[in-house]
Amino acid sequence: MKLTRKDFPEGFLFGAATSSYQIEGHGFGGAGRTHWDDYAATPGNVTRAENGARACDHYHRYPEDLDLVAAAGFDAYRFSISWARVMPDGRGAPNPEGLDFYDRLTDAMLKRGLKPYATLYHWELPSALADLGGWRNRDIAAWFGDFTETVMARIGDRMETVAPINEPWCVAWLSHFMGLQAPGLRDIRAATRAMHHVLLAHGRAIEVMRGLGMTGLGGVFNMEWSNPADDSDAARAAAARYDGIYNRWFMGGVFKGDYPAIVLDALEPHMPENWQDDMALISQPIDWCGINYYTRKNIAADPKAPWPSLREVPGVLPKTYMDWEIHPEGLHALLTRTAREYTGELPLYVTENGMAAHDDIVGGEVPDPHRIDYLEKHLSAVSRAIADGAPVQGYFCWSLLDNYEWSFGYDKRFGLVHVDFDTLARTPKASYHALRAALTEA
């Protein structure tokens, strides 16, 4: 890689990211059933009906995996905590094995000089709570607050930072309107309520952690650059609606205490009663903002379809194995826009960025020059954003390991480290070695 640690401000943080259900092995350690287990068991939802029961067996192999993080020269490890591992039914008595696991994991990070960057929820809702309506049920904010208190009372004293919920758009819209992730609904009323309740749960978790005396509390938002598919007014308006749903709804709720009119005007009939009373809790101050970025979307108007009356149009840029366009300029644009319009001087982090590819072991090695190029171009976009005044203080690669990629099963490989899903052998890819050189030899 041409860029090295020296090309970024002193103290700029580099890390790798993972999530619990995708790597731990949910069949171990007394974890409860999740709505992802149910979704995967439904024919047609997931490639080969694969689930996270074993995944990468990080539950047993975490010392080896954290050794890889430390050896690469990373400063921090971003991980998530499984609600169903800590509380198998989502409520009630905790699972001692689950709490013990995250206690050991935290101490193992600190032993290796890695700063723990925790996420409380990365999509694995306990099935018992899904039975009660899940994110459609306003009570989920209280349930999530109880979970937050249980786990952070145990490990919160050692966290560098904590974010309550990873990618609220995925939790709410992708899963309740588009039906492409658990629970797989296609219901605008369900999606609207989930869009509000996920932010209410965020606010309640922040409140709980402040009550525990914690600092370093933030929010993590997935963002896509919304590009009009053509020069028509209709395409520009459709792209603005997409931007409102994907990006501005969640940022507006947390950082401005209101929702964008371009979305609210259509969704307000589906909102829960007295939702306005929740905005103070949702928008209480946080300490940093994380942005997950992978691609842009080209949006055209679809006037014959119901609201939001838009459709995605394939783009002309090179694509990853997810069929996502490679568009690093979008990361620069979103970082600078976020600072300018929402967060001001608040520290920003790129909390996920990476690409899927079809990576094979060749002669004991995994050549992935495509990923090296992707990472370098996006790190360059971060550097330009910093030069343009965005207070970006860190960058996390997604992901440390090839893992369970949700609806795509084990088919899409995002990792810096190749995982043989039969033997579970770990093989660092060329991108891992390139980043290691950039971070440790600079």
Legacy VTK file of the C-alpha trace (Angstrom):
# vtk DataFile Version 3.0
C-alpha trace
ASCII
DATASET POLYDATA
POINTS 442 float
0.000 0.000 0.000
1.183 3.503 -0.803
-0.564 5.074 2.192
0.852 4.314 5.633
0.143 5.310 9.203
2.371 8.357 8.700
-0.067 9.774 6.142
-2.696 10.300 8.847
-2.766 12.634 11.849
-0.960 11.605 15.007
-3.255 9.448 17.110
-5.438 8.385 14.178
-6.830 4.994 15.082
-6.841 1.905 12.878
-8.941 -1.144 13.673
-10.692 -4.228 12.397
-14.376 -4.989 12.914
-16.534 -8.096 13.353
-19.965 -8.997 14.726
-21.081 -11.649 17.173
-23.520 -13.800 15.191
-21.306 -13.697 12.118
-18.222 -15.199 13.763
-18.783 -16.546 17.285
-20.764 -19.722 16.744
-24.195 -19.177 18.210
-24.635 -22.853 19.014
-22.044 -22.592 21.796
-22.138 -21.281 25.343
-25.828 -21.368 26.146
-26.912 -18.679 23.682
-30.641 -18.430 23.019
-32.380 -18.705 19.679
-32.481 -15.588 17.488
-34.716 -14.395 14.690
-31.770 -15.030 12.348
-31.959 -18.730 13.201
-35.662 -18.623 12.353
-35.137 -16.601 9.172
-32.391 -18.934 7.944
-34.569 -21.989 8.635
-37.226 -20.633 6.259
-36.675 -21.913 2.701
-35.416 -19.352 0.232
-34.209 -16.743 2.699
-30.518 -17.626 3.005
-28.052 -19.227 0.603
-28.096 -22.978 1.302
-30.165 -22.205 4.440
-26.896 -21.576 6.300
-26.901 -20.081 9.784
-24.472 -18.918 12.450
-24.527 -21.996 14.679
-20.794 -22.598 14.184
-19.697 -19.664 12.014
-15.940 -19.166 12.586
-16.027 -20.654 16.109
-14.609 -17.408 17.465
-16.229 -18.423 20.762
-13.414 -20.925 21.264
-10.744 -19.458 18.963
-10.836 -15.805 20.016
-7.241 -15.815 21.378
-5.945 -16.809 17.930
-8.141 -14.212 16.240
-7.097 -11.408 18.576
-3.461 -12.368 18.001
-4.104 -11.679 14.313
-5.599 -8.269 15.120
-2.626 -7.310 17.276
-0.015 -8.673 14.855
-1.457 -6.539 12.050
-0.670 -3.410 14.049
-4.284 -2.436 14.630
-4.989 -0.169 17.596
-8.558 -1.300 18.270
-11.005 -4.131 17.775
-14.647 -3.398 17.053
-16.878 -6.268 18.159
-20.532 -6.784 19.034
-22.313 -8.418 21.939
-25.023 -10.973 21.309
-28.217 -10.093 23.176
-29.345 -13.737 23.026
-25.989 -14.946 24.379
-26.257 -12.663 27.401
-30.038 -13.062 27.834
-31.272 -16.176 25.991
-34.905 -15.041 26.143
-34.106 -11.353 25.748
-35.347 -10.643 29.272
-34.920 -12.054 32.735
-31.954 -13.845 34.240
-28.694 -13.540 32.284
-26.678 -16.478 31.013
-23.502 -16.652 33.147
-21.561 -18.317 30.334
-22.404 -15.448 28.012
-21.301 -12.758 30.432
-18.154 -14.715 31.219
-17.313 -14.965 27.520
-17.452 -11.209 26.964
-15.497 -10.666 30.174
-12.724 -12.968 28.897
-12.864 -11.413 25.434
-12.460 -7.914 26.862
-9.502 -8.874 29.010
-7.911 -10.651 26.034
-8.142 -7.452 23.979
-6.581 -5.360 26.709
-3.811 -7.930 27.235
-2.845 -7.448 23.582
-2.985 -3.662 23.756
-6.209 -3.442 21.743
-8.847 -0.843 22.588
-12.331 -2.411 22.887
-14.932 -0.726 20.650
-18.204 -2.444 21.490
-21.568 -2.545 19.736
-24.542 -3.730 21.774
-26.732 -4.934 18.908
-25.735 -6.268 15.507
-29.043 -7.779 14.383
-29.407 -11.018 16.411
-32.720 -10.333 18.166
-33.747 -13.074 20.628
-36.618 -15.090 19.148
-38.642 -14.682 22.335
-38.709 -10.923 21.738
-39.510 -11.364 18.071
-42.555 -13.327 19.247
-43.660 -10.170 21.072
-43.345 -7.996 17.974
-39.636 -7.276 18.117
-38.778 -3.835 16.775
-42.454 -3.102 16.075
-43.128 -3.139 19.828
-42.359 0.047 21.731
-41.433 -2.028 24.786
-38.250 -3.085 23.019
-36.587 0.128 24.176
-37.048 -0.899 27.811
-35.946 -4.484 27.108
-32.854 -3.174 25.347
-32.118 -0.867 28.254
-32.204 -3.804 30.665
-29.846 -5.792 28.425
-27.521 -2.788 28.202
-27.388 -2.449 31.979
-26.766 -6.164 32.473
-23.798 -6.412 30.128
-22.259 -2.996 30.729
-22.415 -3.411 34.513
-20.053 -6.331 33.872
-17.653 -4.993 31.211
-18.443 -1.292 30.777
-15.538 -0.203 32.962
-13.105 -1.511 30.330
-14.730 -0.246 27.136
-13.027 2.437 25.076
-16.296 3.216 23.305
-19.775 1.721 22.999
-22.436 2.188 20.308
-25.915 0.816 21.026
-27.061 -0.328 17.569
-25.224 -1.123 14.364
-26.820 0.199 11.167
-30.376 1.181 12.136
-31.440 1.316 8.467
-30.739 -2.411 8.175
-32.478 -3.180 11.466
-35.611 -1.310 10.386
-36.033 -0.671 6.649
-34.084 -3.484 4.996
-35.642 -6.016 7.365
-39.206 -4.728 7.743
-39.929 -2.954 4.436
-37.712 -4.689 1.883
-37.877 -8.072 3.613
-34.247 -8.935 2.825
-33.079 -9.692 6.358
-34.641 -11.071 9.522
-37.523 -10.869 10.309
-38.172 -10.638 6.560
-41.264 -8.422 6.587
-42.562 -6.255 3.757
-44.854 -3.918 5.650
-44.617 -0.129 5.644
-46.314 0.210 9.043
-43.946 -2.312 10.615
-40.964 -0.590 8.993
-42.026 2.866 10.152
-42.434 1.752 13.747
-39.141 -0.109 13.655
-37.446 3.040 12.288
-38.627 4.958 15.324
-38.231 2.256 17.956
-34.659 1.439 16.936
-33.728 5.046 17.683
-35.740 5.007 20.899
-33.759 1.938 21.981
-30.547 3.756 21.054
-31.568 6.648 23.284
-32.535 4.413 26.181
-29.205 2.565 26.011
-27.278 5.845 26.028
-29.294 6.946 29.068
-28.543 3.692 30.886
-24.822 3.873 30.177
-24.625 7.498 31.266
-26.264 6.331 34.477
-23.432 3.836 34.896
-20.934 6.698 34.592
-19.714 5.679 31.159
-18.224 7.915 28.485
-17.189 7.249 24.894
-20.779 6.630 23.812
-21.700 6.997 20.154
-23.895 5.874 17.291
-23.072 3.858 14.168
-24.979 4.566 10.945
-24.667 2.845 7.588
-24.715 5.331 4.758
-24.838 5.160 0.975
-24.323 7.988 -1.451
-27.601 8.473 -3.299
-26.964 9.324 -6.936
-29.699 10.342 -9.424
-29.678 7.817 -12.263
-30.174 10.585 -14.838
-30.503 14.353 -15.101
-34.280 14.471 -14.761
-36.072 16.280 -11.958
-37.894 13.023 -11.210
-34.627 11.138 -10.683
-33.247 13.890 -8.467
-36.396 13.825 -6.365
-36.280 10.020 -6.092
-32.614 10.135 -5.056
-33.496 12.706 -2.389
-36.198 10.371 -1.035
-33.719 7.486 -0.943
-31.196 9.709 0.834
-33.904 10.723 3.301
-34.816 7.142 4.134
-31.325 5.669 4.161
-29.240 8.468 5.648
-31.115 11.490 6.904
-33.900 9.815 8.924
-31.518 8.260 11.427
-28.987 11.083 11.487
-31.779 13.623 11.829
-33.374 11.779 14.713
-30.165 11.446 16.714
-28.440 14.740 15.930
-31.340 17.126 15.298
-34.206 15.626 17.242
-36.470 15.518 14.204
-37.097 13.530 11.061
-36.748 14.842 7.494
-40.031 16.052 6.044
-39.313 14.328 2.732
-39.783 11.003 4.562
-42.011 11.933 7.495
-44.724 13.372 5.262
-45.315 9.863 3.905
-44.618 7.814 7.036
-46.372 9.878 9.694
-49.707 8.009 9.351
-47.839 4.849 10.357
-45.902 6.353 13.276
-46.678 5.282 16.853
-48.894 7.564 18.900
-47.153 10.505 20.580
-43.845 9.700 18.885
-42.808 13.345 19.189
-42.461 12.894 22.946
-39.555 10.493 22.368
-37.311 12.847 20.436
-35.547 14.327 23.458
-34.428 10.863 24.570
-33.412 9.904 21.032
-31.381 13.075 20.481
-29.517 13.305 23.778
-25.846 14.178 23.249
-23.385 11.463 22.264
-19.604 11.556 22.119
-18.840 10.420 18.555
-20.408 9.252 15.319
-19.510 6.186 13.280
-20.209 5.761 9.561
-20.267 2.413 7.765
-19.746 2.899 4.039
-19.486 0.497 1.116
-21.073 1.882 -2.045
-23.363 4.324 -3.804
-26.776 3.637 -5.306
-28.093 5.023 -8.593
-31.743 5.905 -8.118
-34.434 6.433 -10.724
-38.062 7.448 -10.297
-40.705 4.735 -10.505
-43.956 6.702 -10.679
-46.123 3.600 -11.127
-44.953 2.138 -7.808
-46.272 3.170 -4.376
-44.213 5.521 -2.232
-41.251 5.900 -2.188
-41.724 5.421 -5.949
-38.117 4.697 -6.806
-35.903 1.916 -8.076
-32.201 1.156 -8.152
-30.452 1.256 -11.512
-27.206 -0.673 -12.180
-24.205 1.616 -12.384
-21.206 1.632 -14.697
-18.435 1.596 -12.066
-16.417 -1.519 -11.166
-18.256 -3.701 -8.666
-17.462 -5.971 -5.749
-18.688 -9.558 -5.374
-21.799 -8.091 -3.720
-22.454 -6.307 -7.029
-21.876 -3.007 -5.227
-20.227 -0.166 -7.146
-16.788 0.901 -5.908
-17.186 4.627 -5.284
-14.710 6.020 -2.715
-15.781 9.577 -3.564
-19.047 8.813 -1.770
-17.185 8.214 1.490
-15.473 11.586 1.236
-18.789 13.275 0.434
-20.647 11.650 3.323
-17.925 12.345 5.883
-17.757 16.017 4.967
-21.543 16.370 4.721
-22.065 14.664 8.082
-19.671 17.044 9.806
-21.106 20.067 8.008
-24.806 19.317 8.511
-25.112 17.079 11.582
-22.157 16.528 13.892
-19.937 19.626 13.722
-16.732 19.063 15.676
-17.829 15.694 17.075
-15.255 12.955 16.338
-16.107 10.817 13.312
-15.006 7.241 12.694
-15.310 5.066 9.629
-16.584 2.077 11.587
-16.904 -0.282 8.603
-15.435 -0.268 5.116
-14.415 -3.193 2.952
-15.302 -5.368 -0.014
-16.514 -8.880 -0.752
-14.612 -10.989 -3.234
-14.258 -14.591 -4.280
-10.929 -15.283 -2.548
-9.104 -18.601 -2.971
-5.974 -20.053 -1.400
-3.245 -20.388 -4.026
-0.044 -22.132 -2.937
-0.792 -21.457 0.714
-1.470 -17.758 0.123
-4.544 -15.661 -0.702
-3.847 -13.005 -3.330
-6.425 -10.207 -3.166
-4.968 -7.169 -4.958
-8.549 -5.997 -5.595
-9.074 -5.549 -1.855
-5.771 -3.751 -1.385
-6.790 -1.322 -4.109
-10.257 -0.863 -2.579
-8.871 -0.134 0.889
-6.221 2.237 -0.403
-8.727 4.247 -2.434
-11.101 4.559 0.515
-8.323 5.456 2.943
-7.318 8.148 0.450
-10.916 9.424 0.538
-10.704 9.575 4.340
-7.435 11.501 4.108
-9.028 14.002 1.735
-12.014 14.412 4.068
-9.670 15.199 6.948
-7.875 17.760 4.783
-11.266 19.296 4.020
-12.049 19.715 7.708
-13.961 16.558 8.684
-12.785 15.500 12.172
-12.239 11.837 11.282
-10.281 10.096 14.034
-10.282 6.435 13.003
-10.915 3.763 10.385
-12.062 0.158 10.859
-11.789 -2.477 8.130
-14.704 -4.820 7.580
-13.944 -7.493 8.308
-11.200 -9.265 10.210
-12.448 -12.697 9.113
-14.441 -14.219 6.308
-17.723 -14.915 8.067
-21.462 -15.568 7.917
-22.704 -12.889 5.553
-26.369 -12.964 6.553
-28.690 -13.755 3.622
-25.680 -14.733 1.522
-24.563 -17.433 3.949
-20.838 -18.171 3.711
-20.574 -17.260 0.033
-19.380 -13.641 0.281
-15.887 -13.146 1.712
-15.136 -9.738 3.245
-12.243 -10.803 5.463
-8.640 -9.729 5.689
-8.174 -13.309 6.869
-9.427 -16.272 4.841
-11.436 -18.860 6.764
-11.818 -22.430 5.519
-15.370 -23.111 6.647
-14.730 -26.868 6.733
-11.542 -26.882 8.832
-11.842 -23.322 10.234
-8.177 -22.734 9.374
-7.233 -19.047 9.232
-4.981 -17.789 6.413
-4.113 -14.073 6.311
-4.677 -12.642 2.839
-2.335 -10.358 0.910
-4.470 -7.405 2.080
-3.783 -8.339 5.702
-0.043 -8.347 5.045
-0.249 -5.063 3.123
-2.094 -3.351 5.960
0.306 -4.827 8.487
3.230 -3.311 6.603
1.461 0.038 6.296
0.699 0.160 10.010
3.836 -1.339 11.560
6.687 -0.496 9.186
5.884 3.132 8.525
LINES 1 443
442 0 1 2 3 4 5 6 7 8 9 10 11 12 13 14 15 16 17 18 19 20 21 22 23 24 25 26 27 28 29 30 31 32 33 34 35 36 37 38 39 40 41 42 43 44 45 46 47 48 49 50 51 52 53 54 55 56 57 58 59 60 61 62 63 64 65 66 67 68 69 70 71 72 73 74 75 76 77 78 79 80 81 82 83 84 85 86 87 88 89 90 91 92 93 94 95 96 97 98 99 100 101 102 103 104 105 106 107 108 109 110 111 112 113 114 115 116 117 118 119 120 121 122 123 124 125 126 127 128 129 130 131 132 133 134 135 136 137 138 139 140 141 142 143 144 145 146 147 148 149 150 151 152 153 154 155 156 157 158 159 160 161 162 163 164 165 166 167 168 169 170 171 172 173 174 175 176 177 178 179 180 181 182 183 184 185 186 187 188 189 190 191 192 193 194 195 196 197 198 199 200 201 202 203 204 205 206 207 208 209 210 211 212 213 214 215 216 217 218 219 220 221 222 223 224 225 226 227 228 229 230 231 232 233 234 235 236 237 238 239 240 241 242 243 244 245 246 247 248 249 250 251 252 253 254 255 256 257 258 259 260 261 262 263 264 265 266 267 268 269 270 271 272 273 274 275 276 277 278 279 280 281 282 283 284 285 286 287 288 289 290 291 292 293 294 295 296 297 298 299 300 301 302 303 304 305 306 307 308 309 310 311 312 313 314 315 316 317 318 319 320 321 322 323 324 325 326 327 328 329 330 331 332 333 334 335 336 337 338 339 340 341 342 343 344 345 346 347 348 349 350 351 352 353 354 355 356 357 358 359 360 361 362 363 364 365 366 367 368 369 370 371 372 373 374 375 376 377 378 379 380 381 382 383 384 385 386 387 388 389 390 391 392 393 394 395 396 397 398 399 400 401 402 403 404 405 406 407 408 409 410 411 412 413 414 415 416 417 418 419 420 421 422 423 424 425 426 427 428 429 430 431 432 433 434 435 436 437 438 439 440 441
